[in-house]
């Protein structure tokens, strides 16, 4: 039991636990359920309006950080007002899962 606690602590410290959780959640499913597709397109490549970004292929860290900054209010430029209204529906683990899924797209 003690070694299990040590492994868990190590995962938290290295940030690996977040990756494990993100892999267990279905980023593609969350992308649809959290309505990301309605502005960014079902394939994350064909946004509703040209001013909305294409998300497919963004690095996981970049996509996650953008979502986190929009949710916290640290980023409030451009079209973030529309995103802020949606981001309260998405928790940290879900953001990571969506970001990992986006990173795997071409």
N, C-alpha and C positions, 0 to 999 in steps of 0.2 A: 504494500500500500504506500509506503514511504517513497519508493522509487517512482510510483505512478504520479504522486504529487510533485516530485522533482521534475519529471518529464513534462507535466502540465505547466509548471512554473517556467521551465525552459522555453516551451512553445509560446507562452505569453510574452516572455522577454524578447524573443527573437522575431515576434510578429507572425510566426508560422501558424499560430492558431487561427488567425483571421483568414489565412489562405485555406485552411482545412474547412472552416465553416463556410466560406464562400463556395468551395467546391461541392459541399453537401447540398446547398441551395441551388435551385435551377434558375440561373440568370436569365435565360430566354423566357421562361415562364413568368418570372417577376417583371421583366421588361414589358410584357403584355398586360399582366394584371395591374401593374402600377401606372398604366396608360402612357408609358414613354413613347410607344409606337404612334400615338395620335399626332405628335408633332415631329418626331424624328424618323417616322416611317417604319413599317414592319421589319424591314431588313436593316434598319439603322443607317441606311445609305441614301434614302430618298425622303428628305424632310418635307413637311407640308409646305413650308415657305423657304425660299432661298436663303433667308437670313438665319434660319435655324441650322445648327451645325450637324454635319454627318458624324455619327458616333462610331461607326464600325471601324475597327482597327486602331482606335486610340489605345495607348498603353493603359493597363489596369490602374496603375497609380495615378496617372493624369485624370482619368475619368472619375475615379473615386474622390480625388481631391477636389475636383470641380463640383461634384455633387455635395460634398461635405461643406465647401465654402458657400455654396448657394443656400444650403439649408441653414447654416449658422448666420448668414448675413454678411460674412466676410467678403463675399463677391456680390455686388449689387448693380453691375453694369449690364448693358445690352438687354437681352430678353430674360434676365433672371427673375423679374417680377412674376412672370408666368410659371417659371420653374419653382419658385419659392412656395407657391400655393400647392404644388404637388409633393414637394420634398417632405412635408410633414407626415406623409403616408409611408415613407420609406425609412426603415431603421438602418443602422450601421452595417449589420451583416448583409442585409439585402442590397445596400449600395455596393458592397464589395463583390457580391455575387454578380450583380449586373455589370459592374466594371470588368470583372474577369471574363464574362461572356462576350462583352463588346471587344475586348482585346483579342479574342480568338477569331473574330470576323475579319474578312479581307476588305 
